[in-house]
Structure formats: structure tokens, C-alpha cells
Amino acid sequence: MTRTVPVLILTGYLGAGKTTVLNHVLATGGGRVGVVINDFGDVNVDAGLVAGHVTEPLSIAGGCLCCLQDPAQLDDALRTLSRPALDLDAIVIEGSGIAEPPALLQLVLGSTVDSVRFGGLVEVVDAAHVPHAEQRGWDLAQHVKAAALVLLTRTDVAEPHESARVRERVAQANPHAMVLEAPWGAVDPRLFFDAAERAVPEGGQLPLWELGTAGGHAHHVHHRAASLDVPATVDPAALADLLEDPPDEVYRVKAVVDVATVRGARRYVAHSVAGFVTVERAPRPAGAAPHSVVVAIGPENDAAVPVDLTGIVNRSPAPATARELRRLTRFL
């Protein structure tokens, strides 16, 4: 099975703090991240602001991604960055300030590149300057309705009532979006991807980005997780329910599970980002004992991650029925 690389879409109006968030992810993620910079001008201004060493910035200029006449341009970029030789942990698409999030989302979800999967759409909102942005034509409801996560920047300078009002409006436009404060652009990258445990070769450099040591404020937002690690198979229908409709406090679910079928145990790798689900078949050693691992991830500023993962464990010795299995495999 080819490992799939999560693709994170980072959007927001001009000046909302997208590059600051991106810099924080690059500088604190501890992983290998590829970046697609989307500039709508002739000069790659944003590429010069990205932390680390940009040696061959892979940019799509001359228009925002949602206006591409040939969507294959984005597929070419994703295919290049997700090739196994680069061993990336994630790909970030930084949309221009004029990009429409629903259109960006459709481009990624409609990608024909098998080696990538959707990793979430994040909308960055400057909590202190929403009225100013709206005077210039930005539409909060339109831009957050497709978001899995809304990051409120400049909450350190915004008045409390300003931040509260933005939260109310986001909830009205998209009640399923998780809203987090991200002063100085600080958000835990582990909400989006896992950094692989390996050293960067001495003198080695990725074609697009090599992890840098960019300076920044020491403020960090960490994640909280509930986990299940059992020597057992899982109920595929119960797992599908968790993936498709996770609790409000859970942003991301990842799982490597065994499922008992009439043809023997099968192994699946599943990911869910705010209800966007991908499932893949995985190789399973012949004769291996059943083993399933599930992790539900949310931000630390929530009191807990209130999900009882034990409910998905298969309590019956009987294999899953075809109908139960289809509940999970329809996401393949």
C-alpha cells in the first residue's frame, strides 16, 4: 500500500495571517512539509516570507487556484510533492487571499492523485479586523462554510466582544467548524499531521522546503488525544460512525484496525478530519494476532476529548456481515 500524504488547504483574506500560521507550522511541526504557494501576481512575494529555504518554490501564478482553467496543474504539483522519494509528512496549499474556499476544496477532493488525501481546510480570520475585511468585499459566511477549522488570529489585541461576535457568526455559518484562537499564528501541527520519526540527512534538502529554525513567539497550542490500543478487531459500522460524525471536540481521527470477515481478518487505515473520511486497505502479516489502534485528537484547550473508543471494539466472535463491512469500505 502506498502511503498517502495529507493535503492541508490554508485560506483567509489578505492580511489575515495565513503566512504567519504557515511559518509556525513549518518551524514547530518537526516534520517534512511541502508547500504550494498560490500567488495571483507575477512576483512570488509570499514565497520569500515562508520559513526555511525555498529552493524551487512550486507556485501557481497568474490567478487563484479556484480559477485555474486546467486543474491538472494542481494535480501535477501534488503528484510531484507526494512522490515517495520526498517522504513528506504533509502538503500545505496556501491559497491567495482572493481564493474561494469551496472551490479550493473541490479541487483537492477531486484530485486524481492516489498518493494524497484531504487533510482539512483551515480558514484564518483576523478577529480584530473582520469589519474592515468585509468593507473590502470579503464574506465571512462564504469563506468559513467549507472550513473544518477556523483559526482566529490577533485575539491578543482584539476586544473580547469582537472575538465573541466572530465565533457566533462562524457558528451560524458553519456549526460543524472547530474554532480555535491562534495568537501569533500558533496552532499545533499535530492536529493536521504526524511527523515521521527520522533524521534529516546531513546536507539534505527537499526540493521545495527544508525544515527551518525560524524565530517566532514561544506561544504554543497543543493537542489532546483519546486513544485505543487493543489486541482485538473492531466493529466496522461503529468505526464508520465515529469517522463520519466525530464528537464536536474531536478535530481528527486516525486508525489502523483489523476487521474480522468471513475471509479472515483485514486491515484498514482510516483518517477523518472533521467528518471528511478516507479509508485504505493495508497489508496484514499472515497469521498475526488481531490488533487495532485508534486515536481521536482535539485541541488542549478543551477540557477533555469525550469519546469512548472502547465502543468500537468487536465484542462478538462472529465476523462482520457484508452490510456492516460496507459501512466502512464505502469510504475506500
Secondary structure as UniProt FT lines:
FT   STRAND          5..12
FT   TURN            14..15
FT   HELIX           18..28
FT   STRAND          33..37
FT   HELIX           46..49
FT   STRAND          58..59
FT   HELIX           65..67
FT   HELIX           72..81
FT   HELIX           84..86
FT   STRAND          90..94
FT   TURN            97..98
FT   HELIX           101..109
FT   TURN            114..115
FT   STRAND          116..126
FT   TURN            127..128
FT   HELIX           130..135
FT   TURN            136..137
FT   HELIX           140..144
FT   TURN            145..146
FT   STRAND          149..153
FT   TURN            155..157
FT   HELIX           160..173
FT   TURN            175..176
FT   STRAND          178..181
FT   HELIX           183..185
FT   HELIX           189..191
FT   TURN            202..203
FT   STRAND          223..230
FT   HELIX           236..244
FT   TURN            248..249
FT   STRAND          252..261
FT   TURN            262..263
FT   STRAND          264..273
FT   TURN            274..275
FT   STRAND          276..282
FT   TURN            286..287
FT   STRAND          292..299
FT   TURN            300..301
FT   HELIX           309..312
FT   HELIX           322..329
FT   TURN            330..331
//
